[in-house]
Amino acid sequence: MDPFRQEQFLNVMDRDEAERRFQSALDLTPLEPEEIPLSDALGRVLACDVLAPVDVPSFDRSNVDGFAVRAEDTYRATPDQPAILKINAEVLTTGVIPGVTVASGRATAIATGAVVPRGADAVVMIEHTDSTDQGLILRKPVTPGANITGAGSDIGKGETVLRSGEVLTSRETGVLAALGLARVPVVRRPRVAILSTGDELIPPGGVMLPGLVFDSNGTILADAVREQGGEPISFGIVADDENKLREVLREALNYDLVLLSGGTSKGAGDLSYRVVGELGQPGIVAHGVALKPGKPLCLAVVQRTGKARAVPVVVLPGFPTSAIFTFHEFVAPVIRRLSGRLALPAETVPARLPIRVNSERGRTEYLLVSLVEIPANPKSEDRKPRTEHGSNTDANQSSIRVPSMAGDSDFESRVSNSSLAAYPMGKGSGSVTAFSRADGFVVIPRQREYLEAGEIVKVHLLGQGIRPADLVVIGSHCIGLDFLLGRLHAVGFRSKFMAVGSTGGLTAARRGECDVAGVHLLDPKTNTYNRPFLTDDLILVPGYKRLQGIVFRHGDSRFEGRSVEEAVARALSDPNCILQNRNRGSGTRILIDQLLSEARPMGYWTEARSHNAVAAAVAQGRADWGVAIAPVAKDSDLGFIALQDEHYDFVVPRSRLHRPAVRAFCQLLNNPEVKFALGSMGFASGESSENE
């Protein structure tokens, strides 16, 4: 067989149909119970109801330090006419069994938690008594049962205290301990075999070489399995070898569920599913699902001889974001049901989409977003609410999505009062960080080709609730900014940064969607950075200067030792000289366009979102030149031809100057120690934001 032949998916099908076929072939009742020590029970699921084997407390217990008495002996006691009782010689402390009955007219000293003696029906607080030669003097009456917890008043013997299916937290384990239960019946956790497949994979800690990738899916999936109540069994990395994969898979089928990811490094995306298809019946139930990300998903079910349950086998896409999304859609519900857990309640919030987002018709798309708070009454020109999106049937069939919210008056009221903006993460399914940094996702139905800027969307939260950041920064990326945010984090301020370029950051600041925008925009008319773009609602906080320049690999004669004019001329005259451009809206992109004039060399339309990405493309030989800042060029050991100093400043909405995190950020910029540190990184003082 040709190893580079790419076979098409067997039958790309609707998400709901794929899930229906998959689950209908499985026994999803909880796994069999097992008894475990109470010390190991935290987070486990009860397999049956727990009935109290004893009363709690098991005796009538004093709640205070004082004297056990008969209440009727105190009824006539007043400050002027106190009751006087004789004190028994016995003193009751915790753990002591009473030996003397409290008779009429008598009292017994008792400590908090001690057993109430026979004959007593109340305890008088010691603060309300005096002891004299006459005996115990009481100036305040008590009623029967006063300051006593009766036997079984907390939990009665035979009472159902915990129900089957409850997830045990510290509260429940405390109840079990109070009942004296040393062992607990819980649902056995499903054991999930995890394989990462692909010749390009190496384990974390391995030696990185060109073309290799650290295996992040193994860690991501193992911890995701734990979060859902399963027990991951790591089979490590399996190379793209059919015989080896077949051997490992047959061993993995001894567990409750099998997860594979990747295995397409040779272009033969059919390797994993071909081997899975040989394992047994009923076999593959879906291969290729109309999702984005997640189309290559393969779902199979294998019945093993001698096993009561068929084993689900899932081949997840290799890209991290695709893998984790499809895991939560198709695998997490199976693990939760096998472990006896209920479906996770999903939470949604309405948010405004600041920019237009294109989608692919025919595939349900999951758009990862980051949420930022916006003013309750944004400017009218920035408010463009359209139809609430995501409440039709096609968009709401995901297992980690709530049912349709159409007609939900609570959601509709929240839409009208929405104070959140949902910024797309702007990273593809190959991103490792996108899922971890996202607050939620928007479901784009398969019949939609785009979502319009200003549209109100339904954001499905990843996790329970939103924890707003103390400081939201939107705009151009800089390693100096990374340093500043790190210093803020060290003193307790949680920040969120979104790289959308200087223009995008300035727009977000104008709309009040961020606390700080990092910008370096040159006004060609005044030859001035940043100030000309301010409005009355914005304040400029001077940042620092950055030296921009052309980066290239050392020894490249087209650039080495050349002036800017010579280097650009030689690059443009060589049709094989590839440029790594920056993203539209960034200050560096404006500088590049000025440098090129009308020229559009090879690579012009390839955009990178950061200086580091430009340096990586040049260092790895995917491009021959680009524009980046001097500190990044130095860190990447690249040649550098200086272009000009630019001012990287910070724009703050006037309405947000009072926020503690904003004040702390501004103070950092004036801190001599911080200025020195920035200078050592290659960033000069930026007291003025005008070209000098």
TAHU-V933916 format. One record per helix or strand of 3 or more residues. SS is the DSSP state (~ for helix, > for strand). FROM is the first residue (numbers start at 1). TO is the last residue. If there is no record, write none. Layout:
SS&FROM&TO  SS&FROM&TO
This chain:
~&15&24  >&33&37  ~&38&40  >&66&69  ~&71&74  >&83&92  >&106&110  >&122&125  ~&126&128  >&129&132  >&135&138  >&160&162  ~&170&178  >&183&187  >&191&197  ~&217&227  >&231&238  ~&242&252  >&257&262  ~&271&277  >&282&287  >&298&302  >&311&316  ~&320&338  >&348&353  >&364&373  ~&380&382  ~&394&396  ~&409&416  >&420&424  ~&434&437  >&440&444  >&456&461  >&471&475  ~&479&490  >&495&499  ~&501&510  >&516&519  ~&531&533  >&538&552  ~&564&573  >&579&582  ~&587&596  ~&611&619  >&625&629  ~&630&635  >&639&653  ~&654&656  ~&660&669  ~&672&680
